[in-house]
Amino acid sequence: MSAFETNRWTGVEALALLAGSLAILVSPRQPALLLAGVLGIAYAAYAYGGDAPTPSVSVERELDDPTPEPDETVRVTVTVRNTGESTLPDLRVVDGVPPALEVTDGTARLGTALRPGKRARFSYEVRAVRGEHEWKPMRAIVRNASGSNERVTETNSETVLRCEPRLSATENLPLRGLTTQYAGRITTDVAGAGLEFTSTREYRRGDPLKRVDWNRLARTGELATTEFREERAATVVLLVDARESAYLAPEEDAPNAVERSAEAAGETFVALLNGGDRVGLATFAAESLWLPPGTGDDHRAQGRRLLATHPSLAPTPPEDAAFFPSIRLRRLQRRLPADAQVILFSPLVDDYVVTAARRLDAHGHLVTVVSPDPTADETPGRRLAGVERRNRMSRLRRSGIRVIDWREESLATELARARERWSS
């Protein structure tokens, strides 16, 4: 707890002394000056006549919906109680709203007076965004009756709002040819069981009857077995660039690149799982996320929870978080399965991500980059940043890495355009 002087009455003593001195020196027949001096002394005595009481307050918060969907409005009701034995003549409280939540109605502060045992209540509304948001301690400021000095303390009641968006699938992202032995949706050049006819061969003892070419048998009397192009599942790791430098947006009220990347990763995660692929999650961040590639409902639920609440994907950038580029990249390379390809979500704000993508691709992990565009063109500096970003995309493409320049349109639209470009 801290005590301060507010300096509200600074100068009152000097004015009182000046008025009294003038009344004595100028003329005793000027009672107005003497009265002003007496009143000034009285005001000074009032101002410095007592200290601010020691605050003892408790706080309770209530959310009308602690697990909302994104963009829903949540009403927060705060109750402040004077748990001490002294009256608080001037109590001011400021609630610790999480930085990512915007107050849309009301105000997260209150000014009141409280007698011992009494309580005051106020409420406000916030707009929910993806993530897990914990309220900070409420700041309480107590002043004495004259307001000349104050005491400041903090008190808290654990309050958490958890917003986990329901993941929906976007259009399937065209994956590159690296596959695993698991059945899935990526066609290969291997003949075997599948959906697309590729050839026939001489019947071998033990071949399944359903793959016998009965038409050929009826026409020529020869037994033959049909071959189909096998489909295998890809092993994919969705890698989100969530470094502090990636929290950029083209406009102040627009979602930043990390928020867009997390949303796109969620859509891609569901789409790939629905297609039978094995999918994992990772981040480039001070506090890294790692979910090994997997399948199934439990894996889907775990991925949804991590994308919504993991600290490395917070809607606002971390404070004083150290990121060690070389260490993070080496650790990721050790974790990646040998057959995994990588879909990297990054605004490409610097050369580090370009180097990381090229290194991963060179080590056999085929890389596709989805890059949300955080640039604008209002100023020369922003236009230069856009040129530098386009140069980085060109360098990646010259290295054989697929890049999707995701601007204002939906990710599904950009994927459709990319699919046409890659297939042409």
N, C-alpha and C positions, 0 to 999 in steps of 0.2 A: 504494500500500500504506500502511495506517495502523497505528500502534502505540498501545496504550492500557494503562493500569494497571487491573486488575480490582478493586482495593481489597478483595481477599479477606482479606488479612492486616492490614487496618487496625486499629490499636490494640495490636498485639503488642508494639511497642517501648515504648509507655507502660506496659503491664502488667509487662514485664520490668524496666524502670527502677523502677517502684513497688515490686515485690517485692524487688529488691536493696537499695533505700534502706531499706525497713522492716527487712530482715535486719541491716543495719549499725547503724541508729539504735535499734531496739527492744532487741535482745539478740543478742550474738554466739553465745549458746547456743541459738539457734533455727536450726539448719541447714536446716530444711525451707524456710524463706523464702529463704535464700540459694540453695538448689538450684532453687527455682522461678524466681528471677531469672536463674540461669545457663541454665536450659532456655529461658526466654523469649528471652534473647539469642540462643541457638542457633537457635530457630525464626525469629527475625527475620533472622538471617544466611542461613538457608535460603530464606526467602521472597524476599529481595532479592538473592540471590547470583548470579542470571543473567537475561539477557533471553530473551524468546521467540525461537526460531530464525526466520530468514527463510524463509517458505514458498515452495516452488517445486513446484507440483502441476499436473497435467494432468487433463482429464476427457474421457471418451468416453461417449456415450449411444447406446443402441440401442432402437428401437421395434419391437415384434413385428409391427405393421401401421401404416405411416405414412399410409395412405389409408383409414381405416375409414369405415363408415357411422355416422350419428348414433346415439348411445346404446350403441354397442359399447364394450367394455372393451379398453384398450390397455395392455400391460405395458411399462414403461420400465425398462431395465437401465442402471445408471450405474457406470462404473469410474473410480476415482480413483487416480492414480499419483504417488508422491513422486519427482519428477525432479531434486531437489536433492541435495546432499552431506551434509545434516544429518538426523539422526533427528528426527522430529516426534513428541514424547512425548504430545501432546494435540491431535489434529486433529479439528475439527468442520466438517462441510460441510452446506450447505442448498441444495438444487437450485432453480433458477429456473423453477418450473412456471408456464406461462401462466395468467393470472388467470381465464380462462374455463373452464379444465379443473379438474374436481373430482377430488381423490385419493380413490379408493374403497377401496383396500386397500394396506396397508403405509404407509410414511412416506417423505417426500422429503428425509430428512436422515440423517446418520450421524456417530457419534463413534467414533474409533479412534486407534491409534498406528501410525506407518509409518516403517520404516527406509528408507534410500536405495534407490531402485530397486524397492521393493515396491509392491503395489497392494491396494486394497480394493474390494469390489463390494457394491452394494445395489440393490434393485428395489422398484417400487411400481406401482400400476395407476391409470389415469385413465379417466374416461368421456368419450368423444368427443362434441363438439357441432359444429354447422355453423360453418365458417370455416377460416381458415389461422392456425395457432397456432405461434409461434416461442418456443423456450425462452430465458429470460433467463440471463445469466451465473450460474454457480454461485458461491456465497459460501463462502469457506474461512477458518476461524478457527483459528489456531495459538497455543497457550499454552506457556509454559515448564513444567518439571516441577512446580513448586509452584503454578502457576496464578495467580501474582501479576500477570503482564502478558501481553498477547496481541498478535498481529499479524493484520490482516484483509486479505484480498486477494480478487479475483474472477477467475475463469477460465471459459472458455466453449468449447463445441464446437457448431457450428451444427446445430440440430435443429429440424425443422419437421414438424408434423402437419397434414395437409390433409384436411378432412372435407367432401366434396361430396355432399349428398344427391341421390338420384335423384328428379328432379321428376316428380310424377304430376299428372294433370289433375283438377281439381274439376269440378263442374257448370259449364256455360257461364254466365258472368255476362251478364245481359241488358244489351246495349249500347244506347246511344241512337242516334238516327237519322242521325248524321253519318257519311257514307261517302266512299269514294274510287272511282276508276275501275277498281280491280282487282276481279276476280271473287271472290266470297266468300259469306258466309252471312247478311248483313243485307239484308232485303227493302226495296225502295224503291217509290215511286209511278211509276217510269219503266217504260214498256212496252218489251219487247224480248225477248231470249233469257233463259230462266229455267226455273223449275219450276212456278210457280203460274199457272194460266190466269187471264187478266184480260179479254180482249176479242178480237173479230175485226175485220178491216178489209178493204178491197178489195185484191185481189192486185195487186202491182206487179212489173214486170219485174225479174228478178234475185233475187226472194225465194227462200229455200231451199225445195226440194221437201218437206222433212220438216215444214215449217210450213204447208203447204197444207191447208186444211180439206176433206179428200176426202169426208167425209160430206155436207157442204153442196153440194159439186159434184155428187154423185150425186143428191141430193134436188132441187136447183133448177137445176143446170146452170151455176151462177155460181162463178167462182174467188174464193176468199177466203183470207186469211192469218191464222193464229192468233197472238195476242200473249200473252206471259207476263210476269209481274212479275219484273223483273230482281233478281238478288242481287249485291250488291257487298260488298267487304271493308272493314272499318273499320280506321283507323289509330289505334292505341291506345298511350299511354305510361303505364306503371305507375310511379307516383311514391310512394316510401316516405319517410315522415317519420322520419328517423333522427337527429334532434338529441338532444343529451344529455338534454334534459327529457323525451323520449319513452321513455326507458328505465325505465318504471314497470311494476309488477306488483301484482296484488291480494294476493299472498302472497309470502313470502320465497323459497320453493322453486318458485314458479310461473314459467313463461317470461314474460319482459318483453314489452312491446308491440312493440318493434322486432323481436324474434325472431319473434313471431307474424305481424307484417306481412311480414317477409321470406319466411316459409313460405307465406303466402297469395299473395304476389306470384309465387312460383314455381309454385304450382298454377294461377293465372290465366294466367301466361305460356304454359304448355303448352296449356291449354284453348283459348286464343285462337289460338295457332299451329295447333293441330289443326283449328280451324274455318276456316282460310284467311285469318285477319286478319294485318295487319302490326303487330308489337308491339315496343315499345322499353322501356327501363328508365331510371329517374332516381331521385335521392335528394335530400331536403333534409338536408344534413349539412355539417360543416366541410370534409370532403374529398368532394366530390360525385362521384356516378357518373352517367355518361351513355352509353347505348347507343341509337343511332338506331333507329327502327322498321324492321323487316325481317322476312324469312321464311327458311325453309330449315333444313337440318340444321346447317350451320355456325353460323347465327344462334342456333339452339336451344342448341348446345353452348357458345357464348360467353355466352349469358344464364345458363345453369346455373353456369358458372364464376364469373361476376361476383356472382351472388346468394350463392354459397357463400363466396367468398374476398375480396371487395372490402372495404377497410378501413372504408368508411362504413357497412357493415352488420355490423360486428363484434358478437359476442354481448355484449360489455361496453362501457360508454360510453367514449368517448375521453377522454384526460387533457389538460387545458389546450388544448382545441381551440376556436378562435374561429369563430363562425358569424355571418355578416353577412346579415341577413334580406332587406333590399332588394336587395342585389347578387345573391344567389342566385335570387331570384324573377325579376329582370330577365334574368339569364342564361338561366334556364329558358325564359322567354317567347321569347327570341331563337332558342333551339334547336328549339322545338316546331314541327313542320310545321303549316301553316295549317289542314289538315283533321284534325288529331289531336284525339281526345278523351282525357281523363285519368281514370284510376282512381287515386285517392289513398288510400293506406293510412296512417292516423294515429289515435292514441288521443285526439286533440282535447284536449290538456292546456292549451292556451292559445288566445288570440284570433288569434295570428299565422296559424295554419293556416286558420282561418275566413276571414280576409281574403284569404289567398293563393288559396283555392278559389273564392271569389266573384270575384276579379279574373280568374283564368284562365277562368272560365265567362263572364264579361262580354266577354272578348276572343274569344269564339267557340269555345273549347275546352270542349265539354260535359264536365262533371265528375260523377263518381260517387265517393262516399266510402265506404270500408270501414273501420270504426272498431273495433279490438279494445279491449274494455273493461278498463282497468287499475285500476278503482276498487274499493273495498270499503266496508263499513259498520260496522266495529268501533268507530270513534271519531267524534266530531262533525266533526272536520276532514276525515276521509275521506268522510263522508256529504255534506258541503258540496262537496267536489271532484266527487262524482258528480252533484250537482244542477247545478253549473256546466257539466259536460260535456254533460248532457242539454239545457241551454239552448243550448249551441253547436250541437248537432244540430238543434234546432228552428229556429234562425236560418238554418241552411243549407237546411233544407227549405222554409222560407218564401221563400227566394231561388230556388226551383225546382231545387235540387240534390238528387239522390238520395243517401240515407244508409242504410247497413246497420250497425245496432248489433250488433256481433259479440261475444257474451258467452262462455259456457262451452261451448256446443254447437259442432259442426263447422261450418266455413264453408259446406259444401254444404247443410246444414240451414237456415242463415240465408239463403242465396241462394234456396232454394225458397220460404221465407216471403216474402222481398222480391219475388220474381217474382209471387206471388199478389197481394200488396198493390198492386204497380204496374199489374197488368193488370186489377184490379177497378175 
